Amino acid sequence: MPMYYYKGRNSSGELIEGRSESGTADMLASRLMADGIMPTSIEEQLAAVPKSKRPLQLFSRKKASLPDLIMFSRQMYSLTKAGVPIIRAISGLAETSPSAELKSALTAVVDDLTSGIELAAAMGRQGHVFSALYVSMIHVGENTGRLDLAFEQLGRYLELELDTQQRIKQALRYPTIVMIAMAIAITVINLFVVPAFASLFASFRAELPLPTRILIFTSNFFVHYWPHLLVLIIGSVIFFFRWRESEPGKLAWDGFKLKIPIIGTIIYRALLSRFARSFAMCQRSGVPISTSLAVVANAVDNAKVAVLVKKMREGVERGENISRTAHNTGMFSPLVLQMLVVGEETGQLDKLLDEVADFYEREVDYDLKRLAQNIEPILIVAMGAMVLVLALGIFMPMWKLAAVAGGH
C-alpha cells in the first residue's frame, strides 16, 4: 500500500505528524479522525519518507546526466552484490564521480545515511538527481533485501532510455541544421541583400512588380525594426518556457506534442514503451499496483499521459481491474490493452509488458530511421519557395527593364 506523511491536531490542539500506510488518503483521514486526530495535510510519499524542506532557490539545480546515473547504478550493483557496505560504496563513488551534480548529491546521501536515514529516503531528498521511479525501486530493494537487483534493473532501464534519446537526437539533427541555416539565410537576405537591390530599383523610377514590393517592404521592416523583433523573439521564448513550466502550460504542450504531424506518432509510441517498461519493472520488483501507477505517472515524462495514468490509479483503488481502467482512458493501443488483459489472467503482467516495450521500441527505431526521409521533402519545398520568392522579387524588375530597353 502507498505510504502517506500526515500532519494533524489532537484534542488538545497539539501538532501530530507521522507516516502510515493506507489504501487511499481518505481512508487514512478516516482512521486518524477515529483516533481523535484532525488531519490538516496528507501527502503520499513514494519513498516512504516525508519530503525534505529546502530553501528557496533562484535557479533550479542541474540534473545528473543519464550516462552518469547509468554508471552509478552499474557500479552500485557490483558493489552491493559483492557485499560492500552501502555507506562505504557511495562514499567511494562520490569521490571518483566525474559529475559535480552527482558528487554533491551522493555526498548529501552519505550524510543522511550516517544520521540513520534509509537509502531511499536519502535519495528522495535529492530529487533533482534521483527520479521518483529511481527512489521507489531503491525503496523496494531495501525492503526485499535485493538492493543489488534494484540497481541492476535501474541500470538496464536507464540504458534503454539513453539509447532512445540518442536515436531521437540523431534523427532530428539534419532537419534542425537545415532550419537554422534557412533562418540565417532569411535574416542575411533581408538585412543586407535586398536593401542593396532596393537602392538600385529606386533609380529605375518605375512601378515595381508586386513580388518585389513585398520583398522590399519585408526587408525595410527587418532593417528598421530588427531591435524590436529581437526583443519580441527573446520575450516570446522566455514567456513560452515559463508557460510550459506551469501546470496548465505543461499539460497543453505535452498534449499538443502528441498531435504534431509525423513526430506525434513517434512520441506516442515512445511513451507507450516507457509506460510498459517502467510498469513492468515495478511489478517485477513487487511494488503494489496503486503505487506502481503513481511512480509510472512520473516516469512517463508527459503531463497529459500522467493525468490519464493517475485516473487509472483512481480506478484501481475503487476496485476496478487494470485493463478496464486503461481502456477507459482512451490512451492505450489495442496491443497494450490486450497484453494487460492477458497479463492479469495469467499473472505474467511484467513479462508481457516487457514484450510490449520491446515491440514499441523497435517501432520507434524504425520510425526514427524514416523521419529524415519524411521531413526532407517538406524542407526541400520550403527552401524552393524561399528561392522562388527571392528570384521573382529580384529578377522580375530586371527583366522588365531589359524588355523596356530592348523596345527602344
C-alpha positions as CSV (number, residue, x, y, z in Angstrom):
1,M,0.0,0.0,0.0
2,P,1.1,3.6,-0.5
3,M,2.9,5.4,2.4
4,Y,1.5,8.8,3.5
5,Y,3.0,11.5,5.6
6,Y,0.4,13.3,7.6
7,K,0.0,16.3,9.9
8,G,-2.9,17.0,12.3
9,R,-4.0,18.3,15.6
10,N,-5.2,16.2,18.6
11,S,-8.0,17.1,21.0
12,S,-5.5,19.3,23.0
13,G,-4.5,21.2,19.9
14,E,-1.0,19.7,19.8
15,L,0.6,19.1,16.4
16,I,0.8,15.4,15.4
17,E,2.8,14.2,12.4
18,G,3.9,10.8,11.2
19,R,3.9,8.2,8.4
20,S,1.3,5.5,7.8
21,E,0.4,3.0,5.1
22,S,-3.1,3.2,3.7
23,G,-5.1,2.3,0.6
24,T,-6.1,5.9,0.0
25,A,-5.7,9.3,1.6
26,D,-9.4,9.3,2.5
27,M,-9.1,6.0,4.3
28,L,-6.1,7.4,6.3
29,A,-8.0,10.5,7.2
30,S,-11.0,8.5,8.5
31,R,-8.7,6.4,10.6
32,L,-6.9,9.4,12.0
33,M,-10.2,11.1,13.0
34,A,-11.3,7.9,14.7
35,D,-8.2,8.1,16.8
36,G,-9.0,11.7,17.8
37,I,-6.6,13.4,15.3
38,M,-8.0,16.0,12.9
39,P,-5.7,15.8,9.8
40,T,-4.5,19.1,8.3
41,S,-2.4,17.7,5.4
42,I,-1.8,14.2,3.9
43,E,0.9,13.7,1.3
44,E,1.8,10.5,-0.4
45,Q,5.5,9.5,-0.1
46,L,6.8,7.3,-2.9
47,A,10.0,6.7,-0.9
48,A,8.1,6.2,2.3
49,V,9.5,9.3,3.9
50,P,8.4,12.9,4.3
51,K,9.7,15.3,1.8
52,S,12.7,17.3,2.8
53,K,12.3,21.0,3.2
54,R,14.7,23.0,1.0
55,P,15.4,26.7,1.0
56,L,14.0,28.7,-1.9
57,Q,16.4,28.7,-4.8
58,L,16.5,31.3,-7.5
59,F,17.9,28.8,-10.0
60,S,17.0,25.1,-10.2
61,R,19.8,22.7,-9.7
62,K,21.2,20.9,-12.6
63,K,20.3,17.2,-13.1
64,A,22.9,14.5,-13.4
65,S,23.2,13.1,-17.0
66,L,21.9,9.7,-17.9
67,P,25.4,8.3,-18.6
68,D,26.4,9.3,-15.1
69,L,23.4,7.7,-13.5
70,I,23.9,4.5,-15.6
71,M,27.5,4.3,-14.5
72,F,26.5,4.9,-10.8
73,S,23.8,2.2,-11.0
74,R,26.1,-0.4,-12.6
75,Q,28.8,0.3,-10.0
76,M,26.4,0.1,-7.1
77,Y,25.1,-3.2,-8.5
78,S,28.6,-4.6,-8.4
79,L,29.4,-3.2,-5.0
80,T,26.2,-4.3,-3.3
81,K,26.4,-7.7,-4.9
82,A,29.9,-8.1,-3.5
83,G,28.7,-7.2,0.0
84,V,30.3,-3.8,0.3
85,P,28.6,-1.7,3.0
86,I,26.3,1.0,1.4
87,I,28.0,4.0,3.1
88,R,31.4,2.9,2.1
89,A,30.3,2.2,-1.5
90,I,28.5,5.5,-2.0
91,S,31.4,7.4,-0.3
92,G,33.9,5.9,-2.7
93,L,31.7,6.6,-5.8
94,A,31.2,10.2,-4.6
95,E,34.9,10.7,-4.5
96,T,35.5,9.3,-8.0
97,S,32.4,10.6,-9.8
98,P,33.2,13.0,-12.7
99,S,29.8,14.7,-12.4
100,A,29.7,17.6,-9.9
101,E,25.9,17.3,-9.6
102,L,26.1,13.6,-8.8
103,K,29.1,14.1,-6.5
104,S,27.2,16.7,-4.5
105,A,24.0,14.5,-4.3
106,L,26.0,11.4,-3.2
107,T,27.8,13.4,-0.5
108,A,24.4,14.5,0.9
109,V,23.1,10.9,0.7
110,V,26.1,9.7,2.7
111,D,25.5,12.4,5.4
112,D,21.8,11.3,5.6
113,L,22.8,7.6,5.8
114,T,25.3,8.4,8.6
115,S,22.5,10.1,10.6
116,G,20.3,7.0,10.4
117,I,18.1,7.7,7.4
118,E,17.3,4.9,4.9
119,L,18.9,4.9,1.5
120,A,15.6,5.5,-0.4
121,A,14.8,8.4,1.9
122,A,18.2,9.9,1.4
123,M,17.9,9.7,-2.4
124,G,14.4,11.1,-2.2
125,R,15.8,14.3,-0.8
126,Q,18.0,14.6,-3.9
127,G,15.0,14.8,-6.3
128,H,17.0,16.8,-8.9
129,V,19.2,13.8,-9.4
130,F,17.1,10.7,-8.5
131,S,13.7,10.5,-10.0
132,A,10.6,9.1,-8.2
133,L,10.9,5.9,-10.2
134,Y,14.6,5.5,-9.1
135,V,13.7,6.2,-5.4
136,S,10.7,3.9,-5.4
137,M,12.8,1.0,-6.9
138,I,15.5,1.5,-4.3
139,H,12.8,1.5,-1.6
140,V,11.5,-1.8,-2.8
141,G,15.1,-3.2,-3.0
142,E,15.7,-2.2,0.6
143,N,12.5,-3.8,1.9
144,T,13.0,-7.1,0.0
145,G,16.7,-7.4,0.7
146,R,17.6,-7.3,-3.0
147,L,19.1,-3.9,-3.4
148,D,21.6,-5.3,-5.9
149,L,18.8,-6.4,-8.2
150,A,17.1,-3.0,-7.9
151,F,20.3,-1.3,-9.1
152,E,20.7,-3.8,-11.9
153,Q,17.2,-3.2,-13.2
154,L,17.6,0.6,-13.0
155,G,20.9,0.4,-14.9
156,R,19.2,-1.5,-17.7
157,Y,16.2,0.8,-17.8
158,L,18.3,3.9,-17.9
159,E,20.4,2.4,-20.7
160,L,17.3,1.9,-22.8
161,E,16.2,5.5,-22.1
162,L,19.6,6.8,-23.2
163,D,19.6,4.8,-26.4
164,T,16.1,6.1,-27.3
165,Q,17.2,9.7,-26.6
166,Q,20.3,9.4,-28.7
167,R,18.3,8.0,-31.6
168,I,15.8,10.8,-31.5
169,K,18.6,13.4,-31.4
170,Q,20.4,11.8,-34.3
171,A,17.2,11.7,-36.4
172,L,16.4,15.4,-35.7
173,R,20.0,16.6,-36.3
174,Y,19.7,17.1,-40.1
175,P,16.3,18.9,-40.1
176,T,17.4,21.2,-37.3
177,I,20.6,22.2,-39.1
178,V,18.6,22.9,-42.3
179,M,16.0,25.0,-40.5
180,I,18.7,27.0,-38.7
181,A,20.5,27.6,-42.0
182,M,17.3,28.8,-43.6
183,A,16.6,31.2,-40.7
184,I,20.1,32.6,-41.0
185,A,19.8,32.9,-44.8
186,I,16.4,34.8,-44.5
187,T,17.9,37.2,-42.0
188,V,21.0,38.0,-44.1
189,I,18.9,38.4,-47.3
190,N,16.5,40.8,-45.6
191,L,19.2,42.9,-43.8
192,F,21.9,43.1,-46.5
193,V,21.0,41.7,-49.9
194,V,17.6,43.1,-50.5
195,P,18.5,46.7,-49.4
196,A,21.3,46.8,-51.9
197,F,18.9,45.8,-54.7
198,A,16.2,48.2,-53.4
199,S,18.5,51.2,-53.9
200,L,19.2,50.0,-57.5
201,F,15.5,49.6,-58.2
202,A,14.7,53.0,-56.8
203,S,16.8,54.5,-59.6
204,F,14.6,53.0,-62.3
205,R,11.8,55.4,-61.3
206,A,9.2,52.8,-62.5
207,E,6.5,50.8,-60.8
208,L,7.9,47.6,-59.4
209,P,6.2,44.2,-59.6
210,L,4.2,43.0,-56.6
211,P,6.7,40.3,-55.5
212,T,9.4,42.9,-55.5
213,R,7.3,45.4,-53.5
214,I,6.5,42.7,-50.9
215,L,10.2,41.7,-50.7
216,I,11.3,45.4,-50.2
217,F,8.6,46.0,-47.6
218,T,9.6,42.9,-45.6
219,S,13.3,44.0,-45.9
220,N,12.6,47.5,-44.7
221,F,10.6,46.1,-41.8
222,F,13.6,44.0,-40.8
223,V,16.1,46.8,-41.2
224,H,14.1,49.4,-39.2
225,Y,12.6,47.2,-36.6
226,W,15.1,44.4,-36.0
227,P,15.8,45.5,-32.4
228,H,12.1,45.3,-31.7
229,L,11.9,41.9,-33.4
230,L,14.9,40.7,-31.4
231,V,13.2,41.8,-28.1
232,L,10.0,40.2,-29.2
233,I,11.6,36.9,-30.1
234,I,13.6,36.8,-26.8
235,G,10.5,37.7,-24.8
236,S,8.4,35.1,-26.6
237,V,10.9,32.4,-25.9
238,I,11.1,33.4,-22.2
239,F,7.3,33.5,-22.0
240,F,7.0,30.2,-23.8
241,F,9.4,28.4,-21.4
242,R,7.8,29.9,-18.3
243,W,4.3,29.0,-19.6
244,R,5.5,25.4,-20.4
245,E,6.7,25.1,-16.8
246,S,3.3,26.0,-15.4
247,E,0.8,23.2,-14.8
248,P,-1.8,24.3,-17.5
249,G,1.0,25.0,-19.9
250,K,2.8,21.7,-19.4
251,L,-0.5,19.9,-19.8
252,A,-1.4,21.7,-23.0
253,W,2.1,21.5,-24.5
254,D,2.5,17.7,-23.8
255,G,-0.9,17.1,-25.3
256,F,0.0,19.1,-28.4
257,K,3.2,17.2,-28.9
258,L,1.2,14.0,-29.4
259,K,-0.7,15.7,-32.3
260,I,2.3,17.0,-34.3
261,P,2.3,15.5,-37.8
262,I,4.9,12.8,-38.4
263,I,6.6,13.4,-35.0
264,G,3.5,12.9,-32.8
265,T,3.1,9.2,-33.6
266,I,6.8,8.6,-32.7
267,I,6.3,10.4,-29.4
268,Y,3.2,8.4,-28.7
269,R,4.9,5.1,-29.3
270,A,7.9,6.1,-27.2
271,L,5.5,7.0,-24.3
272,L,3.8,3.6,-24.6
273,S,7.2,1.9,-24.5
274,R,8.2,3.9,-21.4
275,F,4.9,3.2,-19.7
276,A,5.2,-0.5,-20.3
277,R,8.9,-0.7,-19.4
278,S,8.6,1.2,-16.1
279,F,5.3,-0.5,-15.1
280,A,6.8,-3.9,-15.8
281,M,9.9,-3.1,-13.7
282,C,7.7,-2.0,-10.8
283,Q,5.6,-5.1,-11.0
284,R,8.6,-7.4,-11.3
285,S,10.0,-5.8,-8.1
286,G,6.8,-6.4,-6.1
287,V,5.6,-2.8,-5.9
288,P,1.8,-2.6,-5.3
289,I,-0.2,-1.7,-8.4
290,S,-1.5,1.5,-6.9
291,T,2.0,2.7,-6.0
292,S,3.3,1.4,-9.3
293,L,0.9,3.6,-11.3
294,A,1.9,6.6,-9.2
295,V,5.5,6.0,-9.9
296,V,4.8,5.4,-13.6
297,A,2.9,8.7,-13.9
298,N,6.1,10.5,-13.0
299,A,8.3,8.2,-15.2
300,V,6.4,8.8,-18.5
301,D,7.6,12.4,-18.6
302,N,4.4,13.7,-20.2
303,A,1.8,15.6,-18.2
304,K,-1.1,14.6,-20.5
305,V,-0.3,10.9,-20.1
306,A,0.5,11.3,-16.4
307,V,-3.1,12.6,-15.8
308,L,-4.5,9.6,-17.5
309,V,-2.3,7.2,-15.6
310,K,-3.4,8.8,-12.3
311,K,-7.0,8.2,-13.4
312,M,-6.1,4.6,-13.9
313,R,-4.8,4.5,-10.3
314,E,-8.0,6.0,-9.0
315,G,-9.9,3.3,-10.8
316,V,-7.7,0.6,-9.4
317,E,-8.2,2.0,-5.9
318,R,-12.0,1.8,-6.5
319,G,-11.6,-1.9,-7.1
320,E,-11.6,-2.0,-10.9
321,N,-9.0,-4.1,-12.8
322,I,-6.1,-2.5,-14.7
323,S,-7.3,-3.4,-18.2
324,R,-10.7,-1.8,-17.6
325,T,-9.2,1.4,-16.2
326,A,-6.7,1.5,-19.1
327,H,-9.5,1.1,-21.7
328,N,-11.5,4.0,-20.1
329,T,-8.6,6.4,-20.5
330,G,-8.7,6.1,-24.3
331,M,-4.9,6.4,-24.4
332,F,-3.6,2.9,-25.0
333,S,-3.4,1.0,-28.2
334,P,-5.2,-2.3,-28.7
335,L,-1.9,-4.2,-28.3
336,V,-1.3,-2.7,-24.8
337,L,-4.9,-3.4,-23.7
338,Q,-4.7,-7.0,-24.9
339,M,-1.5,-7.6,-23.1
340,L,-2.9,-6.1,-19.9
341,V,-5.9,-8.4,-20.1
342,V,-3.8,-11.5,-20.7
343,G,-1.3,-10.4,-18.1
344,E,-4.0,-10.1,-15.4
345,E,-5.4,-13.5,-16.3
346,T,-2.0,-15.3,-16.4
347,G,-0.2,-13.4,-13.6
348,Q,2.6,-12.6,-16.0
349,L,1.9,-8.9,-16.4
350,D,5.6,-7.9,-16.1
351,K,6.8,-10.2,-18.9
352,L,4.0,-9.2,-21.3
353,L,4.6,-5.5,-20.7
354,D,8.3,-6.1,-21.4
355,E,7.3,-7.6,-24.7
356,V,5.1,-4.5,-25.4
357,A,8.0,-2.2,-24.6
358,D,10.4,-4.2,-26.9
359,F,7.8,-4.0,-29.7
360,Y,7.3,-0.2,-29.5
361,E,11.0,0.4,-29.1
362,R,11.5,-1.4,-32.4
363,E,8.7,0.7,-33.9
364,V,10.2,3.9,-32.7
365,D,13.6,2.9,-34.1
366,Y,12.1,2.2,-37.5
367,D,10.1,5.5,-37.5
368,L,13.2,7.4,-36.5
369,K,15.1,6.0,-39.4
370,R,12.4,7.1,-41.7
371,L,12.0,10.5,-40.0
372,A,14.6,12.2,-42.1
373,Q,13.1,10.8,-45.3
374,N,9.7,12.1,-44.4
375,I,10.8,15.6,-43.4
376,E,13.3,16.1,-46.3
377,P,10.6,16.7,-48.9
378,I,9.0,19.4,-46.7
379,L,12.3,21.1,-46.2
380,I,13.0,21.0,-49.9
381,V,9.7,22.6,-50.7
382,A,10.3,25.3,-48.1
383,M,13.7,26.1,-49.5
384,G,12.4,26.1,-53.0
385,A,9.6,28.5,-52.1
386,M,12.2,30.8,-50.4
387,V,14.4,30.8,-53.5
388,L,11.4,31.3,-55.8
389,V,10.2,34.4,-53.9
390,L,13.7,35.8,-53.8
391,A,14.2,35.2,-57.5
392,L,10.9,36.7,-58.6
393,G,11.4,39.7,-56.4
394,I,14.8,40.5,-57.6
395,F,14.8,39.4,-61.3
396,M,11.4,40.5,-62.4
397,P,12.3,44.2,-62.3
398,M,15.5,43.4,-64.2
399,W,13.5,41.5,-66.9
400,K,11.1,44.4,-67.1
401,L,13.9,46.9,-67.5
402,A,15.6,44.7,-70.2
403,A,12.3,44.5,-72.1
404,V,11.9,48.2,-72.0
405,A,15.5,48.8,-73.1
406,G,15.0,46.2,-76.0
407,G,11.9,48.0,-77.2
408,H,13.8,51.3,-77.5
